[in-house]
C-alpha cells in the first residue's frame, strides 16, 4: 500500500509488510482518543468535516450518526462493515489487516456518539488476515471495549455487505437485503437503532476525533474534501491500495499505477456498481463523489481497474454480468430472470455463439430491470452494462456480426 507522503492519513505508520500495527505503536504514533465526553459530542464535528461514507453510496457520515443518536436510548448497535464483497476492491481488508486499531478507534467513537452498548465487527469470512488482525487488536484493548464488541464472519457474497443484508444476517443468519418500512437506524439488530458504517469511514472518524474537522478539510481539490483510499487493479505494473486527495485525476492515478502511453485502453471506475469509460475521455476527470457526470461514472467504492490493449471488452463485461447474476439475493424477478438472461446472452456474444438479436436484447433488457428490483443490485448491473455497450460498441457489434472482435477470440471460462 502506498500514498503520497504529504497526503498520508489512514495509511501513515509502519509499512504494511510488517503486518498489523500493535496498540502501543498505534497510540505512540497518534495518541489516545479524546475523553468520552468529547466523543459524545462529535456528531456536529463530523457534519462540519463533510466526511462521506466509503461503502459506495457516499452518504454524509455525520447525518447518519445523528439519525441513530436521536433514536437511541443507550441501546443502539454499531455494525463495523468490513464485508467488502466487491471483487476488485481491497482497501477495506488492507485497512483492517494493517491498521486494525484505527478501525476500532472509529467504532468506539461511533458507539459513544450514538449511544451504543454493542459493537459488531462484521468482516468478510474470506478476509482471513483481517479477522486475525482485528481479533488480536481487540485482545489488546481494555476489558470494557472487549466486553461490548464481537467479531462476526460475514458470508461470502456481493450483497452481504448491503446495510439491510448485514442487519438481516445478524438477526436471522440470512444475508439478503430487506426493504421494510423501518430502516436500520430505526430498528436494526435486535430491533434496536443500528449504525452500519464502512470500516474506512470509521477509521477517518477516529482521526477526526483527534484532529478536528478543519484538519480533515485541509485536503481535497474540489467540492469534496479529504482523502480517500482507492484500489487500483487490472493491466497495471503497480496494482494496490493508494491514498489520494479527492479531486485527483484518473490520469494521476494511472501514473501511480505505472501506466504510460498506450498501456491501457479503458478503465472501470467505481467497481461493479460503477461503469466503463475510455481512458482518453477520463484522464483529466477528477475522482470526486460530487462529480455527477451524465455517463454515471462515479467514485463508488474507490475501485479503478484498467483494461489493457489486449483486453476484450465483451469478454470482460460478460464475466462481470455472470458474476452479478450469480450474486443476486434471488428474491425477485429482475434478478432471478432478468440478470440471468442478460448474463447468458452476453456470454453467448463473448464466445461467438450469439443468437441473431442478442445484442439488441441485452440493451433492451438492461433498461427493463433497472429500478424494478427489491434492492439496487439490478440497477448496478444495468448501469455497468450500458456503459460497456457504449465504450465497447465496436467490439460488441463485431461479436454479434462475426462472433469475434479485433482484440481477442478467447472464450469465457
C-alpha positions as CSV (number, residue, x, y, z in Angstrom):
1,X,0.0,0.0,0.0
2,X,1.3,3.4,-0.9
3,X,0.4,7.1,-0.6
4,X,2.0,10.4,-1.4
5,X,3.8,11.4,1.8
6,X,2.2,14.8,2.2
7,X,-1.3,13.3,2.0
8,X,-0.8,10.2,4.1
9,X,-3.5,9.9,6.7
10,X,-5.1,6.4,7.0
11,X,-2.0,4.7,5.7
12,X,0.5,6.5,7.8
13,X,2.6,4.4,10.1
14,X,4.8,1.3,9.6
15,X,5.0,-0.4,6.2
16,X,2.2,-2.9,5.5
17,X,4.8,-5.7,5.1
18,X,5.2,-5.7,8.8
19,X,1.6,-6.7,9.4
20,X,-0.9,-5.2,11.8
21,X,0.2,-2.2,14.0
22,X,0.0,-3.1,17.7
23,X,-1.8,-0.9,20.2
24,X,1.4,0.6,21.9
25,X,2.8,1.6,18.5
26,X,-0.6,3.0,17.4
27,X,-1.0,5.2,20.5
28,X,2.6,6.3,20.4
29,X,2.0,7.5,16.8
30,X,-1.4,9.0,17.2
31,X,-2.1,9.4,20.9
32,X,-5.1,8.2,22.8
33,X,-8.7,9.0,21.8
34,X,-10.2,12.2,23.3
35,X,-12.2,11.6,26.5
36,X,-15.7,10.1,26.4
37,X,-17.5,13.4,26.9
38,X,-15.8,14.8,23.7
39,X,-16.6,11.6,21.8
40,X,-20.3,12.0,22.7
41,X,-20.3,15.5,21.1
42,X,-18.6,14.6,17.8
43,X,-21.6,14.4,15.5
44,X,-21.5,18.2,14.7
45,X,-17.8,17.9,14.1
46,X,-18.3,15.1,11.6
47,X,-21.1,17.1,9.9
48,X,-18.7,20.1,9.6
49,X,-16.0,17.9,8.2
50,X,-18.1,16.8,5.3
51,X,-17.0,13.2,5.7
52,X,-18.8,10.9,3.3
53,X,-19.4,7.2,3.7
54,X,-17.0,5.0,1.8
55,X,-19.1,1.9,1.2
56,X,-20.1,3.3,-2.2
57,X,-23.2,5.4,-1.6
58,X,-21.2,8.5,-0.2
59,X,-23.9,9.3,2.3
60,X,-22.9,12.0,4.8
61,X,-21.5,10.3,7.9
62,X,-22.5,12.9,10.4
63,X,-26.1,12.9,9.3
64,X,-26.2,9.1,9.5
65,X,-24.8,9.1,13.1
66,X,-27.3,11.8,14.1
67,X,-30.2,9.7,12.8
68,X,-29.2,6.8,15.1
69,X,-28.3,9.0,18.1
70,X,-31.7,10.7,18.0
71,X,-33.4,7.3,18.3
72,X,-31.0,5.7,20.8
73,X,-31.8,5.1,24.5
74,X,-28.3,3.9,25.1
75,X,-29.1,0.6,23.5
76,X,-28.0,1.2,19.9
77,X,-25.7,-1.1,17.9
78,X,-22.7,-0.2,15.8
79,X,-22.0,-2.6,12.9
80,X,-18.5,-2.1,11.5
81,X,-19.0,-3.2,7.9
82,X,-15.9,-5.0,6.6
83,X,-17.7,-7.5,4.4
84,X,-16.1,-6.0,1.2
85,X,-17.7,-8.3,-1.4
86,X,-16.7,-6.1,-4.4
87,X,-14.3,-8.4,-6.3
88,X,-11.9,-5.6,-7.4
89,X,-11.7,-3.8,-4.0
90,X,-9.1,-4.4,-1.4
91,X,-9.0,-1.2,0.5
92,X,-11.1,-2.3,3.5
93,X,-9.2,-5.5,4.1
94,X,-5.8,-3.6,3.8
95,X,-7.1,-1.2,6.4
96,X,-8.4,-3.9,8.8
97,X,-5.2,-6.0,8.4
98,X,-2.7,-3.2,8.8
99,X,-4.5,-0.5,10.9
100,X,-7.0,-2.5,13.0
101,X,-6.7,-0.2,16.0
102,X,-7.7,2.8,13.8
103,X,-10.8,0.9,12.8
104,X,-11.5,0.0,16.5
105,X,-11.0,3.7,17.4
106,X,-13.6,4.7,14.9
107,X,-16.0,2.1,16.2
108,X,-15.5,3.2,19.8
109,X,-16.1,6.9,18.8
110,X,-19.2,5.9,17.0
111,X,-20.6,3.9,19.9
112,X,-20.1,6.7,22.3
113,X,-21.5,9.3,19.8
114,X,-24.8,7.4,19.0
115,X,-25.3,5.8,22.4
116,X,-24.5,2.2,21.6
117,X,-23.8,-0.6,24.0
118,X,-22.7,-3.1,21.4
119,X,-20.2,-3.1,18.6
120,X,-20.2,-5.8,15.9
121,X,-17.2,-6.3,13.7
122,X,-18.8,-7.7,10.5
123,X,-15.9,-9.0,8.5
124,X,-16.0,-11.0,5.3
125,X,-15.3,-14.6,6.1
126,X,-12.8,-14.8,3.2
127,X,-10.7,-11.9,4.6
128,X,-8.6,-14.1,7.0
129,X,-5.8,-11.7,7.6
130,X,-8.4,-9.0,8.6
131,X,-10.0,-11.4,11.0
132,X,-6.8,-12.3,12.7
133,X,-5.6,-8.7,12.9
134,X,-8.9,-7.4,14.4
135,X,-9.0,-10.4,16.8
136,X,-5.5,-9.6,18.1
137,X,-6.2,-5.9,18.3
138,X,-9.4,-6.5,20.3
139,X,-7.5,-8.6,22.7
140,X,-5.1,-5.7,23.3
141,X,-8.0,-3.4,24.3
142,X,-9.4,-2.6,27.7
143,X,-11.9,-5.0,29.2
144,X,-14.9,-2.7,28.7
145,X,-14.2,-2.5,25.0
146,X,-13.8,-6.3,24.7
147,X,-17.0,-6.8,26.7
148,X,-19.2,-4.9,24.2
149,X,-17.5,-6.0,21.0
150,X,-17.8,-9.2,19.0
151,X,-16.5,-10.3,15.6
152,X,-18.9,-11.9,13.2
153,X,-17.9,-13.6,9.9
154,X,-19.9,-12.1,7.0
155,X,-20.9,-14.8,4.4
156,X,-19.2,-14.6,1.1
157,X,-21.4,-12.7,-1.3
158,X,-21.7,-9.4,-3.2
159,X,-24.9,-8.3,-1.4
160,X,-23.8,-9.5,2.1
161,X,-22.3,-6.0,2.8
162,X,-25.5,-4.1,1.9
163,X,-26.7,-2.5,5.2
164,X,-30.0,-4.3,5.5
165,X,-28.5,-7.6,4.4
166,X,-25.9,-7.2,7.2
167,X,-28.6,-6.5,9.8
168,X,-30.8,-9.3,8.4
169,X,-27.8,-11.7,8.8
170,X,-27.1,-10.7,12.3
171,X,-30.8,-11.2,13.2
172,X,-31.6,-14.3,11.3
173,X,-28.5,-15.8,9.7
174,X,-29.8,-14.8,6.2
175,X,-27.6,-12.2,4.4
176,X,-30.2,-10.9,2.0
177,X,-31.4,-7.3,1.7
178,X,-34.7,-6.5,3.3
179,X,-36.8,-3.4,2.5
180,X,-39.2,-3.0,5.3
181,X,-40.9,0.2,6.5
182,X,-38.2,0.7,9.1
183,X,-34.5,1.2,8.1
184,X,-31.6,0.0,10.3
185,X,-31.2,3.4,12.0
186,X,-34.8,3.0,13.3
187,X,-34.9,-0.8,14.0
188,X,-31.9,-2.9,13.1
189,X,-30.0,-5.5,15.1
190,X,-32.4,-6.9,17.7
191,X,-34.9,-4.1,16.6
192,X,-32.5,-1.5,18.1
193,X,-31.3,1.6,16.4
194,X,-28.3,0.5,14.4
195,X,-25.5,2.3,12.7
196,X,-24.0,0.3,9.8
197,X,-20.8,2.0,8.7
198,X,-17.9,1.1,6.4
199,X,-14.5,0.5,8.0
200,X,-12.8,3.3,6.1
201,X,-15.5,5.8,7.2
202,X,-14.9,4.7,10.8
203,X,-11.1,5.0,10.5
204,X,-11.5,8.6,9.3
205,X,-13.8,9.3,12.3
206,X,-11.1,8.0,14.6
207,X,-8.7,10.6,13.1
208,X,-11.2,13.4,13.0
209,X,-11.9,12.8,16.7
210,X,-8.3,13.6,17.4
211,X,-7.5,16.3,14.8
212,X,-10.9,18.0,14.1
213,X,-12.9,18.9,11.1
214,X,-10.6,21.6,9.7
215,X,-7.8,19.1,9.6
216,X,-9.9,16.8,7.5
217,X,-11.0,19.5,5.1
218,X,-7.4,20.7,4.6
219,X,-7.0,18.1,1.9
220,X,-9.1,17.9,-1.3
221,X,-9.0,19.8,-4.5
222,X,-12.7,20.2,-5.3
223,X,-16.1,20.2,-3.8
224,X,-15.5,17.0,-1.8
225,X,-12.8,17.5,0.9
226,X,-10.4,15.0,2.4
227,X,-8.5,12.0,1.2
228,X,-9.7,8.5,0.2
229,X,-8.4,5.0,-0.4
230,X,-8.6,3.6,-3.9
231,X,-7.9,0.1,-5.1
232,X,-6.0,0.1,-8.4
233,X,-6.1,-3.2,-10.4
234,X,-6.2,-4.7,-13.9
235,X,-3.5,-4.3,-16.5
236,X,-1.1,-2.2,-14.4
237,X,2.5,-2.6,-13.4
238,X,1.8,-1.4,-9.8
239,X,-1.6,-2.6,-8.5
240,X,-2.5,-2.0,-4.9
241,X,-4.3,0.3,-2.5
242,X,-3.4,4.0,-2.7
243,X,-4.4,7.0,-0.6
244,X,-5.3,10.1,-2.7
245,X,-6.8,13.5,-2.3
246,X,-10.4,13.8,-3.6
247,X,-10.1,15.6,-6.9
248,X,-7.0,13.7,-8.0
249,X,-7.4,12.9,-11.7
250,X,-7.6,9.5,-13.2
251,X,-4.5,10.3,-15.2
252,X,-2.6,10.8,-11.9
253,X,-3.9,7.5,-10.6
254,X,-2.7,5.9,-13.8
255,X,0.7,7.3,-13.2
256,X,0.7,6.0,-9.6
257,X,-0.1,2.6,-11.1
258,X,2.8,2.8,-13.6
259,X,0.7,3.2,-16.7
260,X,2.2,5.2,-19.6
261,X,1.4,5.8,-23.2
262,X,-0.9,3.1,-24.6
263,X,-0.7,0.7,-21.7
264,X,-4.5,0.9,-21.1
265,X,-7.5,1.4,-23.4
266,X,-10.4,1.6,-20.9
267,X,-11.0,1.9,-17.2
268,X,-13.7,0.6,-14.8
269,X,-14.4,3.2,-12.2
270,X,-16.4,2.7,-9.0
271,X,-16.4,-1.1,-9.2
272,X,-19.3,-3.3,-10.4
273,X,-21.8,-0.6,-9.4
274,X,-19.7,1.9,-11.4
275,X,-19.1,1.9,-15.1
276,X,-16.6,1.7,-18.0
277,X,-15.0,4.7,-19.7
278,X,-12.3,5.1,-22.4
279,X,-9.1,6.2,-20.8
280,X,-8.8,9.1,-23.1
281,X,-12.1,10.6,-22.1
282,X,-11.5,10.4,-18.4
283,X,-7.7,11.1,-18.0
284,X,-8.4,14.7,-16.8
285,X,-11.5,13.8,-14.8
286,X,-11.2,14.3,-11.0
287,X,-12.1,11.5,-8.7
288,X,-14.8,13.2,-6.6
289,X,-18.1,11.8,-5.4
290,X,-19.7,15.2,-6.2
291,X,-18.9,14.6,-9.9
292,X,-22.3,13.6,-11.2
293,X,-21.5,13.2,-14.9
294,X,-24.2,12.1,-17.3
295,X,-22.3,8.9,-18.1
296,X,-22.7,7.9,-14.3
297,X,-19.0,7.1,-13.8
298,X,-18.7,7.9,-10.1
299,X,-16.3,7.3,-7.3
300,X,-18.3,4.5,-5.8
301,X,-16.3,2.2,-3.6
302,X,-13.0,3.6,-4.9
303,X,-12.1,0.9,-7.5
304,X,-10.1,2.0,-10.5
305,X,-9.4,-1.0,-12.8
306,X,-7.6,-0.6,-16.1
307,X,-8.2,-2.7,-19.2
308,X,-5.1,-3.2,-21.4
309,X,-5.0,-3.0,-25.2
310,X,-5.3,-6.8,-25.3
311,X,-8.5,-6.9,-23.2
312,X,-11.7,-7.9,-24.9
313,X,-14.3,-5.6,-23.6
314,X,-17.1,-8.0,-24.4
315,X,-15.5,-10.9,-22.5
316,X,-14.7,-8.7,-19.5
317,X,-18.3,-7.5,-19.4
318,X,-19.6,-11.0,-19.8
319,X,-17.6,-12.1,-16.8
320,X,-18.9,-9.2,-14.7
321,X,-22.5,-9.8,-15.8
322,X,-22.2,-13.5,-15.0
323,X,-20.9,-12.6,-11.5
324,X,-23.7,-10.1,-10.9
325,X,-26.3,-12.6,-11.9
326,X,-24.9,-15.3,-9.7
327,X,-24.5,-12.9,-6.7
328,X,-28.1,-11.7,-6.5
329,X,-30.3,-12.3,-3.5
330,X,-32.5,-14.4,-5.7
331,X,-35.7,-12.9,-4.2
332,X,-37.3,-11.0,-7.1
333,X,-37.8,-11.5,-10.8
334,X,-35.5,-8.8,-12.2
335,X,-32.5,-10.6,-10.6
336,X,-33.6,-14.2,-10.9
337,X,-34.7,-14.0,-14.5
338,X,-33.6,-10.6,-15.9
339,X,-29.9,-10.7,-14.9
340,X,-29.6,-14.4,-15.7
341,X,-31.0,-13.8,-19.2
342,X,-28.6,-10.8,-19.7
343,X,-25.6,-12.8,-18.5
344,X,-26.4,-15.7,-20.7
345,X,-26.8,-13.5,-23.8
346,X,-23.6,-11.6,-23.0
347,X,-21.7,-14.8,-22.6
348,X,-23.0,-16.0,-26.0
349,X,-21.8,-12.8,-27.6
350,X,-18.4,-13.2,-25.9
351,X,-17.8,-16.8,-27.1
352,X,-19.1,-16.3,-30.7
353,X,-22.3,-18.2,-30.2
354,X,-24.7,-15.2,-30.3
355,X,-28.3,-15.5,-31.4
356,X,-29.4,-13.2,-34.1
357,X,-30.7,-10.4,-31.8
358,X,-28.7,-10.9,-28.6
359,X,-27.1,-7.5,-28.8
360,X,-30.4,-5.7,-29.2
361,X,-32.0,-7.8,-26.5
362,X,-29.4,-7.2,-23.8
363,X,-29.7,-3.4,-24.4
364,X,-33.5,-3.6,-24.0
365,X,-33.4,-6.0,-21.0
366,X,-30.9,-3.7,-19.1
367,X,-33.5,-0.9,-19.4
368,X,-36.3,-3.1,-18.2
369,X,-34.6,-4.4,-15.0
370,X,-33.3,-1.1,-13.7
371,X,-35.4,0.3,-10.9
372,X,-37.6,-2.8,-10.6
373,X,-35.7,-4.9,-8.1
374,X,-36.3,-5.4,-4.4
375,X,-32.9,-3.9,-3.9
376,X,-30.5,-1.9,-6.1
377,X,-28.5,-4.9,-7.3
378,X,-30.1,-5.0,-10.8
379,X,-29.6,-1.2,-11.1
380,X,-25.9,-1.5,-10.7
381,X,-25.7,-4.4,-13.2
382,X,-27.8,-2.5,-15.7
383,X,-25.7,0.7,-15.4
384,X,-22.5,-1.1,-15.9
385,X,-23.8,-2.9,-18.9
386,X,-25.0,0.3,-20.5
387,X,-21.5,1.8,-20.0
388,X,-19.9,-1.2,-21.6
389,X,-22.3,-1.1,-24.6
390,X,-21.1,2.5,-25.2
391,X,-17.4,2.1,-24.6
392,X,-17.0,-1.2,-26.4
393,X,-19.7,-0.6,-29.0
394,X,-17.5,-1.7,-31.9
395,X,-16.4,-4.9,-30.2
396,X,-20.0,-5.8,-29.3
397,X,-21.0,-5.2,-32.9
398,X,-18.2,-7.4,-34.3
399,X,-19.1,-10.2,-31.8
400,X,-22.7,-10.0,-32.9
401,X,-21.9,-10.0,-36.6
402,X,-18.8,-12.2,-36.8
403,X,-18.5,-14.0,-33.5
404,X,-15.3,-12.2,-32.5
405,X,-13.7,-8.8,-32.2
406,X,-10.4,-7.2,-33.2
407,X,-9.0,-7.8,-29.7
408,X,-9.5,-11.4,-28.8
409,X,-11.4,-14.6,-29.7
410,X,-10.9,-16.2,-26.3
411,X,-14.0,-18.0,-24.8
412,X,-15.4,-17.1,-21.4
413,X,-14.4,-19.8,-18.9
